[in-house]
Amino acid sequence: MKRLGALTCVAVTLMAALALTVPLAAQEQPQTHYTVQDLGTLGGTFSWAYGINNKGSISGMSLLSGDTAMRAFLWRKGQMTDLGTLGGFNSSPIYKPNERDEVVGQAETSIPDPFHDILCTSLFFDLDTGLSCAAFLWKDGTIMPLRSLVEGRNSRADAINNRGQVVGNAENSTPQSCEQSPFKLRPVMWERGEIQELPTLYGDPEGRALGINDRGQVVGWTLSEDCVFHSVLWEKGTVTDLGNLGGTYNTAFSINNRGQAFGQASLPGESTRHAFLWQKDTGMMDLGTLFGDFSSSAWSIDNKGRVVGTSCDVNFNCRAFLWQDGIMTDLNTLIPADSGWFLVESDGINARGEIVGLGCTDLECHAFLAAPMDGVLPDSLTMQRDTRPRTTVVLPENVRKLLQQRQGNRLGVGLTRPQ
């Protein structure tokens, strides 16, 4: 079985790239707010944390020993557990575990996929095993498949709430033309073992449900025949357009229990894409980027409206951010100057202010947990908007490619290098 090409030789290039640049980022540090913990791996050289619940349980993916396969993991109290597969080699969660430590995602089966579907291969970073993928639910130590719309077609579960409702997408048997996958994707919800399709906006032929809160509100996107992505909210059987920032790529990634949704949207002329925050009374708000950057993506929000994500330059050199009270702050300025870490992407935040994501040292890139220094993050941090020149941290090409691919796969929208 071939090695994961997108992740090879990362350690050597990181040592050269980050050893010179991390100290520069730390020269003008404000007060430290977070400590950083390495969550380790399942034996390989790479791991990534995707979400954290309020108990501190963390979901993510890690390479196995030899870097020949990747697996979904659940990290609890210092122990990383391999969640397994559905008969194939690889698996990955998509979002955080619920408060019962139930995890959903996508895993390879043992059944060949003659179409080599991007819905599977993009999840596993260029590793094409030729196997089909299915949505899974991991519960009480067991991984189990969720029903599909059409037997033999691929599916994926994106989020689970505390009521056990799961949302995601599943392929039907109709070919499509927007280069997402060979067959049309339909937004779906799984509840009590049954699968049901969600309606699409304006009769759009495709869609993907990406997030759900405990009130049963669902967000994601629907796709028109002319390949325009609409960011949408499903509630009580109806679907609502959340608006746009002037472009044709719009997707809501998740929603908190206050009904605040976030995601990514393109600007006029498709020049770039920015993170957004949507609220019913104010509509869609552009969160912008860190100073000197070109694009941004929001990946998680807590019930106080704090958003975490990543902000990138034109070459996908990315930095983790925390957005709070209208200010986006580089998370690297909130950790100890001598930590040795460069935090690339923040993917999850819980009620205690704990943040997880992807970080790099001068050796490897691993999943991290950033914890507030005093155990609880204040409701309002003393932060000022950073207008200093962007510190140049050039990530290795393999890592930048991985970030670009990961972002496109999570959003269900193919990302290209901005022009």
C-alpha positions in Angstrom: 0.0 0.0 0.0 1.5 3.4 -1.0 2.6 5.9 1.6 0.7 9.2 2.1 2.6 11.3 -0.3 1.2 14.7 0.9 2.8 14.1 4.3 6.2 12.7 3.6 9.4 14.6 4.4 7.5 17.1 6.5 9.8 16.8 9.5 12.9 17.8 7.6 11.4 20.8 5.9 9.7 22.0 9.1 13.0 22.0 10.9 14.4 24.4 8.3 11.2 26.5 7.8 10.1 27.0 11.4 13.3 27.2 13.3 14.0 30.7 12.0 10.5 32.0 11.9 8.8 31.0 15.2 11.1 33.2 17.3 10.2 36.2 15.1 6.5 35.6 15.7 7.2 35.7 19.4 9.2 38.9 19.7 6.2 41.2 20.4 4.0 38.9 22.5 1.1 40.3 24.5 0.1 38.6 27.7 0.0 34.8 27.5 -3.4 33.3 27.7 -2.9 29.7 26.7 -0.6 26.7 27.3 -0.2 24.2 24.5 -0.2 20.4 24.8 0.9 17.9 22.1 -1.8 15.2 21.8 0.6 12.8 20.1 -0.3 10.3 17.3 -1.4 6.7 16.8 2.2 5.8 15.9 2.7 7.9 12.7 4.3 11.2 12.1 1.2 13.4 11.8 -2.1 14.0 13.6 -4.8 16.7 13.5 -7.6 17.6 16.1 -10.9 18.5 14.6 -13.2 19.2 17.5 -13.6 19.2 21.3 -16.7 18.8 23.5 -17.3 20.5 26.8 -16.0 17.4 28.7 -12.6 17.9 27.0 -12.9 14.8 24.7 -11.3 15.5 21.3 -11.8 13.9 17.9 -9.4 14.0 15.0 -7.3 11.9 12.7 -3.8 10.4 13.0 -1.4 8.4 10.8 -0.6 4.9 11.9 2.9 3.6 12.3 4.7 3.7 8.9 2.3 6.5 7.7 0.5 4.1 5.4 -3.0 4.7 6.8 -5.0 7.3 8.7 -7.6 6.7 11.4 -10.2 8.6 13.2 -9.3 9.0 16.9 -11.0 10.0 20.2 -8.7 11.5 22.8 -9.8 11.3 26.4 -7.8 12.0 29.5 -4.5 11.7 27.8 -5.4 8.5 25.9 -5.8 8.4 22.1 -8.1 5.6 20.8 -8.2 4.4 17.2 -11.8 4.3 16.1 -11.2 1.8 13.3 -12.8 1.5 9.9 -15.7 -0.2 8.2 -13.5 -2.8 6.5 -11.0 -0.6 4.6 -7.8 1.1 5.6 -8.8 4.7 6.5 -11.3 6.7 8.5 -11.7 10.3 9.6 -14.2 12.2 11.7 -15.4 15.5 10.5 -16.4 17.5 13.6 -16.4 17.3 17.3 -17.8 14.5 19.5 -21.1 15.1 21.3 -21.3 15.1 25.1 -21.8 11.3 25.1 -18.5 11.0 23.2 -20.2 9.8 20.1 -18.2 10.5 16.9 -19.4 10.6 13.3 -17.4 10.7 10.1 -16.5 8.7 7.0 -14.7 5.4 6.7 -13.6 3.1 4.0 -15.4 -0.2 3.5 -14.0 -3.3 1.9 -16.1 -2.8 -1.2 -14.3 -1.4 -4.3 -15.4 1.9 -5.8 -15.1 1.7 -9.6 -15.5 5.5 -9.8 -12.6 6.4 -7.5 -14.9 9.0 -6.0 -13.4 12.3 -4.8 -15.9 12.1 -1.9 -13.6 9.4 -0.5 -10.2 10.1 -1.8 -10.1 13.8 -0.9 -10.9 12.9 2.7 -7.7 10.8 2.9 -5.3 13.3 1.3 -4.4 11.8 -2.1 -4.5 8.2 -0.8 -6.6 6.4 -3.5 -7.2 2.8 -2.3 -10.1 2.2 -4.7 -12.5 1.5 -1.9 -15.9 3.0 -1.3 -16.7 5.1 1.8 -19.6 5.2 4.2 -20.9 7.4 6.9 -20.2 6.0 10.3 -21.3 6.4 13.9 -18.8 5.4 16.7 -20.6 4.7 19.9 -19.6 2.8 23.1 -16.5 1.5 21.5 -18.1 0.3 18.3 -18.0 1.8 14.8 -21.1 1.2 12.7 -22.2 2.2 9.2 -25.1 4.5 8.7 -27.7 3.9 6.0 -27.1 5.2 2.5 -29.6 6.5 0.0 -28.5 4.1 -2.7 -26.7 0.8 -1.9 -23.1 1.0 -3.0 -23.0 4.8 -3.2 -20.7 6.8 -0.9 -21.9 8.8 2.1 -20.5 10.8 4.9 -21.6 12.0 8.3 -20.6 15.5 9.2 -22.0 16.3 12.7 -23.9 14.9 15.6 -25.8 16.8 18.3 -26.5 15.8 21.9 -29.9 14.3 20.9 -28.1 11.8 18.6 -29.3 13.4 15.4 -26.7 13.1 12.6 -26.4 15.1 9.5 -24.3 14.8 6.4 -24.7 13.8 2.7 -25.2 10.8 0.6 -24.9 10.2 -3.2 -27.8 9.2 -5.3 -27.6 7.5 -8.7 -27.8 10.7 -10.8 -24.6 11.9 -12.5 -23.7 15.5 -11.8 -21.6 18.1 -13.6 -20.0 20.4 -10.9 -16.9 18.2 -10.4 -17.7 17.4 -6.7 -18.2 13.7 -7.2 -19.5 11.4 -10.0 -23.0 11.4 -8.6 -25.3 14.1 -7.1 -24.9 14.7 -3.3 -28.1 15.0 -1.3 -28.3 16.6 2.2 -29.5 14.0 4.7 -30.3 13.5 8.4 -30.0 10.2 10.3 -32.3 9.7 13.3 -33.0 6.4 15.1 -31.2 4.5 12.4 -33.3 5.9 9.5 -32.1 8.3 6.8 -34.2 11.1 5.3 -33.4 13.7 2.7 -33.5 17.4 3.5 -35.1 19.9 1.0 -32.9 22.0 -1.1 -33.1 25.8 -1.8 -34.9 26.8 -5.0 -35.0 23.1 -6.0 -31.2 22.9 -6.3 -30.3 19.4 -7.3 -27.5 18.9 -4.7 -26.7 19.8 -1.2 -24.7 19.0 1.9 -25.7 19.3 5.6 -22.7 20.1 7.6 -23.7 21.2 11.1 -26.6 20.7 13.6 -27.3 22.2 17.0 -29.3 20.8 19.9 -32.4 22.6 18.8 -32.3 20.6 15.5 -31.3 23.6 13.4 -29.1 22.4 10.5 -26.8 24.4 8.2 -24.8 23.6 5.1 -25.1 24.4 1.4 -27.2 23.6 -1.7 -25.8 23.7 -5.2 -27.6 25.1 -8.3 -27.5 23.6 -11.8 -25.0 26.4 -12.8 -22.7 25.5 -9.9 -23.6 28.3 -7.5 -23.3 27.4 -3.8 -26.0 28.7 -1.5 -25.4 28.8 2.3 -28.5 27.6 3.9 -30.4 26.9 7.2 -32.8 24.1 7.6 -35.4 24.5 10.4 -38.8 22.8 11.0 -38.9 21.4 7.4 -38.0 24.7 5.6 -34.8 25.8 4.0 -33.6 29.4 4.2 -30.9 31.2 2.2 -28.3 32.8 4.6 -27.1 35.2 2.0 -23.6 35.8 0.6 -20.6 38.2 0.6 -20.9 38.9 -3.1 -19.6 35.7 -4.6 -20.9 32.3 -5.7 -19.2 30.0 -3.1 -21.1 30.1 0.1 -21.3 27.5 2.8 -22.3 27.4 6.5 -20.3 24.9 8.4 -21.9 24.7 11.8 -24.4 26.4 14.2 -24.4 26.9 17.9 -27.4 26.6 20.3 -28.0 30.4 20.1 -28.6 30.0 16.3 -25.3 31.7 15.3 -23.9 30.1 12.2 -20.5 30.4 10.6 -18.7 29.3 7.5 -16.9 30.6 4.4 -18.0 32.8 1.5 -16.4 34.2 -1.6 -16.1 37.9 -2.2 -17.2 39.7 -5.4 -15.3 38.5 -8.5 -14.4 35.3 -6.7 -11.2 37.0 -5.7 -10.9 35.3 -2.3 -13.0 33.7 0.4 -13.5 34.9 4.0 -14.9 33.5 7.2 -18.4 34.7 8.1 -20.7 34.8 11.1 -24.5 34.7 10.5 -27.1 35.8 13.0 -30.8 36.1 12.3 -31.1 39.7 13.2 -27.9 41.0 11.5 -27.4 38.5 8.6 -24.0 37.5 7.3 -21.0 39.4 8.6 -17.5 39.2 7.0 -15.0 38.3 9.7 -12.1 39.4 7.5 -8.6 38.0 7.9 -5.6 38.4 10.1 -3.5 41.5 9.1 -1.6 40.8 5.9 -3.5 37.7 4.9 -5.7 36.9 1.9 -8.3 34.4 2.9 -9.9 32.9 6.1 -12.1 30.0 7.2 -14.1 29.6 10.4 -14.3 26.1 11.8 -16.0 26.2 15.2 -18.1 28.5 17.4 -19.0 28.2 21.1 -22.3 29.3 22.7 -20.7 32.7 23.6 -20.0 33.5 20.0 -16.3 32.9 20.1 -15.1 31.7 16.7 -11.9 29.8 15.8 -10.4 29.1 12.4 -7.5 29.7 10.1 -6.3 32.8 8.2 -4.0 32.3 5.2 -1.8 34.2 2.8 -2.1 33.7 -1.0 0.2 30.7 -0.8 -1.8 28.9 2.0 0.7 29.8 4.7 -1.9 29.7 7.5 -2.3 30.8 11.1 -4.8 29.8 13.7 -7.1 32.5 14.9 -9.5 33.3 17.7 -12.3 35.8 16.9 -14.1 37.4 19.8 -16.0 40.7 20.4 -15.3 41.8 16.8 -11.6 41.2 16.9 -9.6 38.4 15.1 -6.4 37.5 17.0 -3.5 35.3 15.9 -3.6 32.5 18.4 0.2 32.3 18.2 0.3 35.7 20.1 -1.6 34.2 23.0 0.8 31.2 23.8 4.1 31.3 25.5 6.9 32.8 23.4 9.2 29.8 24.2 6.6 27.1 23.5 8.3 26.0 20.2 4.9 25.7 18.6 3.5 27.4 15.5 -0.3 27.0 15.5 -1.5 26.6 11.9 -5.3 26.0 12.3 -7.7 26.1 15.2 -10.6 23.7 14.6 -12.6 23.5 17.8 -13.5 25.4 20.9 -15.5 24.4 23.9 -17.3 26.2 26.8 -14.1 26.3 28.8 -12.3 28.1 26.0 -10.1 25.1 25.2 -9.0 25.1 21.6 -7.8 22.3 19.4 -6.4 22.1 15.9 -3.1 21.6 14.0 0.2 22.9 15.1 3.8 22.4 14.1 7.1 22.3 15.9 10.6 22.0 14.4 10.1 18.3 14.2 6.5 17.3 13.1 2.9 18.6 12.9 0.6 17.2 15.5 -2.8 17.7 17.0 -2.7 20.3 19.8 -4.8 21.3 22.8 -4.5 25.0 23.9 -5.9 25.4 27.4 -6.5 28.8 29.2 -3.8 29.5 31.7 -6.2 29.8 34.7 -8.4 27.0 33.6 -11.3 29.2 32.3 -11.1 31.8 29.6 -12.5 35.2 30.6 -15.7 36.3 28.8 -13.7 39.1 27.3 -10.0 39.1 26.5 -8.0 42.2 26.6 -7.0 42.2 22.9 -6.4 44.8 20.3 -6.5 44.4 16.6 -3.1 43.4 15.3 -1.9 45.7 12.5 1.8 44.8 12.6 3.4 43.5 9.4 2.7 39.8 8.9 5.4 37.7 10.3 6.7 35.5 7.5 6.2 31.8 8.4 6.6 29.8 5.2 5.1 26.3 5.8 6.5 23.4 3.8 4.8 22.9 0.5 3.3 19.5 1.6 1.7 21.1 4.6 0.3 24.0 2.5 -1.2 21.6 0.0 -2.7 19.6 2.9 -4.3 22.7 4.3 -5.8 23.6 0.9 -7.1 20.1 0.3 -8.5 19.8 3.9 -10.3 23.1 3.6 -11.9 22.2 0.3 -13.0 18.8 1.6 -14.5 20.1 4.8 -16.5 22.7 3.0 -17.5 20.5 0.2 -16.2 23.2 -2.1 -13.1 22.8 -4.2 -10.5 25.3 -3.2 -7.9 26.6 -5.6 -5.0 29.0 -5.1 -6.4 32.5 -5.0 -5.5 34.7 -8.0 
